[in-house]
Amino acid sequence: MVDQTSKTDTEWMIQFTQGDDSAFTQLMEQNFSRVISTIQRFVHNQQDAEDLAQEVFLRVYNAREKYTPDASFHTWLYRIITNLCLNYIRDQKRKKARPLRDKNSSSPEMSLKDSTQETPSRMLSRQEICNEVKEALISLPENQRMAVILAKYENLSYEEIAHIMKTSVQAVKSLLNRAKMNLKEELLKKIRSKSDLLYFMQ
């Protein structure tokens, strides 16, 4: 008797493509939290992240006949995740064209007002630094952002990233180098801006 607990996700996926729906349940249970975590690198709204995670597995279910075992399940899954997230980001950019905000929604002006009520030491907290990095990451072009997330947060190899992004290993390396330079430039701007604000608060 085969030990079901020792199966890899790729083996579960193959079993699912052969008509075993219980294998799909197993894939969801083993990967849902990972999918949520990955999506949150792209999407910072918790409810939207959960909705997208559900959509990811719906696409896995509907595309099961297209899956081929020459690629690992995780590589195939990451491609679905990144495509969905990039579509989400594009939609959000279009929605931001609205000129007015709801009075109860947060805005950059409100955030700045709140932040000026905090002490300088609080403003330079570790959490804020993390938020600054996230904002800088969001500012990157889509392909650079995807490459950084897959490389630095998901720890995928150049080869895996190239397969997901349908490009060459050299192109992935080039994207990461450009992203590194752009992130450095963006973070330096934020540091200078923060320093100016702290100066006037003293």
C-alpha positions as CSV (number, residue, x, y, z in Angstrom):
1,M,0.0,0.0,0.0
2,V,1.3,3.4,-1.0
3,D,2.0,5.9,1.9
4,Q,-0.3,8.8,0.9
5,T,1.4,11.2,3.3
6,S,4.7,10.8,1.4
7,K,3.4,12.0,-1.9
8,T,4.7,15.2,-3.4
9,D,2.3,17.9,-4.6
10,T,3.3,17.1,-8.2
11,E,2.2,13.5,-7.6
12,W,-1.1,14.7,-6.0
13,M,-1.7,16.9,-9.1
14,I,-1.1,13.9,-11.4
15,Q,-3.6,11.9,-9.4
16,F,-6.0,14.8,-9.7
17,T,-5.7,14.9,-13.5
18,Q,-6.5,11.2,-13.5
19,G,-9.9,11.9,-12.0
20,D,-9.3,11.8,-8.2
21,D,-11.0,14.9,-6.8
22,S,-9.8,14.0,-3.3
23,A,-6.3,14.7,-4.5
24,F,-7.4,18.3,-5.3
25,T,-8.7,18.6,-1.7
26,Q,-5.2,17.5,-0.5
27,L,-3.5,20.1,-2.7
28,M,-5.7,22.9,-1.3
29,E,-5.1,21.9,2.3
30,Q,-1.3,21.7,1.8
31,N,-0.9,24.9,-0.3
32,F,-3.6,27.3,0.6
33,S,-1.6,29.2,3.3
34,R,1.4,29.3,1.0
35,V,-0.7,30.8,-1.8
36,I,-2.2,33.4,0.5
37,S,1.3,34.4,1.7
38,T,2.6,34.7,-1.9
39,I,-0.5,36.8,-3.0
40,Q,0.0,39.1,-0.1
41,R,3.4,40.1,-1.5
42,F,1.5,41.5,-4.4
43,V,-1.8,42.5,-2.8
44,H,-2.1,44.2,0.6
45,N,-5.8,43.9,1.1
46,Q,-6.5,40.8,3.2
47,Q,-10.0,40.1,1.8
48,D,-8.8,40.6,-1.8
49,A,-5.9,38.2,-1.1
50,E,-8.3,35.5,0.2
51,D,-10.6,36.0,-2.8
52,L,-7.6,35.7,-5.2
53,A,-6.4,32.6,-3.4
54,Q,-9.9,31.0,-4.0
55,E,-9.6,32.0,-7.7
56,V,-6.2,30.5,-7.9
57,F,-7.5,27.1,-6.9
58,L,-10.5,27.4,-9.1
59,R,-8.2,27.9,-12.0
60,V,-6.1,24.9,-10.9
61,Y,-9.3,22.9,-10.9
62,N,-10.5,24.1,-14.3
63,A,-7.1,23.8,-15.9
64,R,-6.2,20.4,-14.6
65,E,-6.3,18.8,-18.1
66,K,-3.7,21.3,-19.3
67,Y,-1.2,20.3,-16.6
68,T,1.8,18.3,-17.7
69,P,4.2,16.7,-15.2
70,D,7.3,18.0,-17.0
71,A,7.0,21.1,-14.8
72,S,6.6,20.9,-11.1
73,F,3.3,21.6,-9.6
74,H,4.7,24.6,-7.7
75,T,6.2,26.2,-10.8
76,W,2.8,25.8,-12.6
77,L,1.0,27.1,-9.5
78,Y,3.2,30.2,-9.2
79,R,2.5,31.1,-12.9
80,I,-1.2,31.1,-12.1
81,I,-0.7,33.2,-9.0
82,T,1.5,35.8,-10.7
83,N,-0.8,36.1,-13.7
84,L,-3.9,36.6,-11.5
85,C,-2.1,39.1,-9.2
86,L,-0.8,41.2,-12.1
87,N,-4.3,41.4,-13.6
88,Y,-5.5,42.5,-10.2
89,I,-2.9,45.2,-9.9
90,R,-3.7,46.5,-13.4
91,D,-7.4,46.7,-12.4
92,Q,-6.6,48.5,-9.2
93,K,-4.5,51.1,-11.2
94,R,-7.5,51.8,-13.4
95,K,-9.8,52.2,-10.4
96,K,-7.5,54.7,-8.9
97,A,-8.4,57.1,-11.7
98,R,-11.4,58.1,-9.7
99,P,-11.0,61.8,-8.6
100,L,-12.9,61.5,-5.2
101,R,-12.4,59.3,-2.2
102,D,-15.0,58.2,0.3
103,K,-14.7,60.4,3.4
104,N,-14.2,57.4,5.6
105,S,-11.4,55.9,3.5
106,S,-7.8,56.3,4.2
107,S,-5.7,58.7,2.1
108,P,-2.1,59.8,1.9
109,E,-3.1,63.1,3.5
110,M,-4.7,61.3,6.4
111,S,-1.8,59.0,6.8
112,L,0.6,61.9,6.9
113,K,-1.5,63.7,9.5
114,D,-1.6,60.6,11.7
115,S,2.1,60.0,11.4
116,T,3.0,63.6,12.5
117,Q,1.4,62.8,15.8
118,E,3.9,60.1,16.5
119,T,7.3,60.4,18.0
120,P,10.3,60.4,15.7
121,S,11.5,57.1,17.1
122,R,8.1,55.6,16.4
123,M,8.2,56.8,12.9
124,L,11.5,55.0,12.3
125,S,10.2,51.7,13.7
126,R,10.9,48.4,12.1
127,Q,7.3,48.0,11.0
128,E,7.5,51.3,9.1
129,I,10.7,50.3,7.4
130,C,9.0,47.1,6.2
131,N,6.1,49.2,4.9
132,E,8.5,51.5,3.1
133,V,10.1,48.5,1.4
134,K,6.7,47.2,0.4
135,E,5.8,50.5,-1.1
136,A,9.0,50.7,-3.0
137,L,8.4,47.2,-4.3
138,I,4.9,48.2,-5.5
139,S,6.5,51.1,-7.4
140,L,8.5,48.7,-9.6
141,P,7.5,47.8,-13.1
142,E,5.3,44.6,-13.0
143,N,8.0,42.3,-14.4
144,Q,10.7,43.5,-12.0
145,R,8.3,43.2,-9.1
146,M,7.4,39.7,-10.1
147,A,11.0,38.7,-10.4
148,V,11.9,40.1,-7.0
149,I,9.0,38.5,-5.2
150,L,9.7,35.1,-6.7
151,A,13.5,35.3,-6.1
152,K,13.7,37.0,-2.7
153,Y,10.4,36.1,-1.0
154,E,9.6,32.7,-2.5
155,N,13.3,31.6,-2.9
156,L,12.9,30.2,-6.4
157,S,15.8,29.6,-8.7
158,Y,16.6,31.7,-11.8
159,E,15.5,28.7,-13.9
160,E,12.2,28.4,-12.1
161,I,11.5,32.1,-12.4
162,A,12.4,32.0,-16.1
163,H,9.9,29.2,-16.6
164,I,7.1,31.0,-14.7
165,M,7.8,34.3,-16.6
166,K,8.4,32.6,-19.9
167,T,11.7,34.2,-20.4
168,S,15.4,33.3,-20.3
169,V,17.6,33.0,-17.2
170,Q,19.7,35.9,-18.4
171,A,16.6,38.1,-18.7
172,V,15.6,37.2,-15.1
173,K,19.1,38.2,-13.9
174,S,18.8,41.5,-15.8
175,L,15.4,42.1,-14.3
176,L,16.6,41.5,-10.8
177,N,19.6,43.8,-11.3
178,R,17.4,46.7,-12.6
179,A,14.9,46.1,-9.8
180,K,17.8,46.3,-7.2
181,M,18.9,49.7,-8.6
182,N,15.3,51.0,-8.8
183,L,14.5,49.8,-5.2
184,K,17.7,51.5,-4.0
185,E,16.8,54.8,-5.7
186,E,13.2,54.7,-4.4
187,L,14.3,53.9,-0.8
188,L,16.9,56.7,-0.8
189,K,14.1,59.1,-1.8
190,K,12.0,57.9,1.1
191,I,14.9,58.2,3.5
192,R,15.6,61.8,2.4
193,S,11.9,62.7,2.7
194,K,11.7,61.1,6.1
195,S,14.8,62.9,7.3
196,D,13.3,66.3,6.2
197,L,10.1,65.5,8.1
198,L,12.0,64.6,11.2
199,Y,14.0,67.8,11.0
200,F,10.9,70.0,11.1
201,M,9.4,68.0,13.9
202,Q,12.3,68.5,16.3
